[in-house]
Amino acid sequence: MSTVQQELGITNGLRTVAPGQRYSKVVKFIDEVAKQAANDAPTSVEIFSHSGHWYCRVRRGDEKTRPMGPYTKQQAERIQEARRLSIAKSGTSRIIFE
């Protein structure tokens, strides 16, 4: 075997495989697209009343989360504000929409 073949890791026409990386380029690309797409759609955090109970829900475009609650109106307003701050800080990429 020649020195060039040894440097390239070629033995009888076969190359050695590089050690696996933690994430492939495809996974990194998909993660980036998901983050950008999640932050492009308008997002709102809404509270609403149903049968005297208050609920909080996140809406992004046509998608929405399951209602969280029941709460009192004051609790729902506090949760609404906390969710708004969380979305402003980290986006909606980790929120599960139905």
C-alpha positions as CSV (number, residue, x, y, z in Angstrom):
1,M,0.0,0.0,0.0
2,S,1.4,3.4,-0.9
3,T,1.8,6.3,1.4
4,V,-1.0,8.2,-0.3
5,Q,-3.4,5.3,0.2
6,Q,-2.4,5.2,3.9
7,E,-3.0,9.0,4.3
8,L,-6.4,8.8,2.7
9,G,-7.4,5.6,4.6
10,I,-7.9,3.6,1.5
11,T,-7.4,-0.2,1.6
12,N,-8.0,-2.2,-1.4
13,G,-10.5,0.3,-2.8
14,L,-12.4,0.8,0.5
15,R,-12.4,4.0,2.5
16,T,-12.7,4.1,6.2
17,V,-15.8,5.7,7.5
18,A,-15.5,8.9,9.5
19,P,-16.8,8.7,13.1
20,G,-20.5,9.6,13.5
21,Q,-21.4,13.1,14.4
22,R,-24.0,14.0,16.9
23,Y,-26.3,15.7,14.4
24,S,-26.3,15.5,10.6
25,K,-26.5,18.6,8.4
26,V,-30.1,17.6,7.5
27,V,-31.2,17.6,11.1
28,K,-29.6,21.0,11.7
29,F,-31.2,22.4,8.6
30,I,-34.6,21.1,9.6
31,D,-34.2,22.6,13.1
32,E,-33.3,26.0,11.6
33,V,-36.3,25.9,9.2
34,A,-38.6,25.0,12.1
35,K,-37.4,27.9,14.2
36,Q,-37.7,30.4,11.3
37,A,-41.2,29.2,10.3
38,A,-42.4,29.1,13.8
39,N,-41.4,32.8,14.3
40,D,-42.8,34.0,11.0
41,A,-46.5,33.3,11.7
42,P,-48.3,35.8,13.9
43,T,-48.8,34.5,17.4
44,S,-51.2,35.5,20.1
45,V,-52.0,34.3,23.6
46,E,-55.7,34.6,24.3
47,I,-57.9,34.0,27.3
48,F,-61.6,33.1,27.1
49,S,-64.4,32.1,29.4
50,H,-66.5,28.9,29.0
51,S,-69.2,28.0,31.5
52,G,-67.8,30.4,34.1
53,H,-64.3,29.1,33.9
54,W,-61.3,30.9,32.3
55,Y,-58.9,29.2,29.9
56,C,-55.7,30.3,28.1
57,R,-54.6,29.3,24.6
58,V,-51.8,30.1,22.2
59,R,-52.7,30.7,18.6
60,R,-50.3,30.8,15.7
61,G,-51.9,31.5,12.3
62,D,-54.6,28.8,12.0
63,E,-53.0,26.5,14.6
64,K,-53.9,26.6,18.3
65,T,-52.9,24.8,21.5
66,R,-55.3,22.9,23.7
67,P,-56.9,25.2,26.3
68,M,-55.0,25.4,29.6
69,G,-57.2,25.8,32.6
70,P,-59.7,26.2,34.2
71,Y,-58.5,29.3,36.0
72,T,-59.9,32.3,37.7
73,K,-59.9,35.4,35.4
74,Q,-56.9,36.8,37.3
75,Q,-54.9,33.6,37.1
76,A,-55.7,33.4,33.3
77,E,-54.5,37.0,32.8
78,R,-51.2,36.2,34.7
79,I,-50.6,33.1,32.6
80,Q,-51.4,35.0,29.4
81,E,-48.7,37.6,30.3
82,A,-46.2,34.9,31.3
83,R,-46.8,33.0,28.0
84,R,-46.4,36.2,26.0
85,L,-43.1,36.9,27.7
86,S,-41.9,33.3,27.1
87,I,-42.9,33.5,23.4
88,A,-41.2,36.8,23.0
89,K,-38.0,35.4,24.5
90,S,-37.8,32.0,22.8
91,G,-40.4,31.9,20.0
92,T,-43.0,29.2,19.5
93,S,-40.8,26.3,18.2
94,R,-41.3,24.3,21.4
95,I,-45.0,24.8,21.7
96,I,-47.2,21.9,20.6
97,F,-50.1,22.9,18.4
98,E,-53.0,20.7,17.5
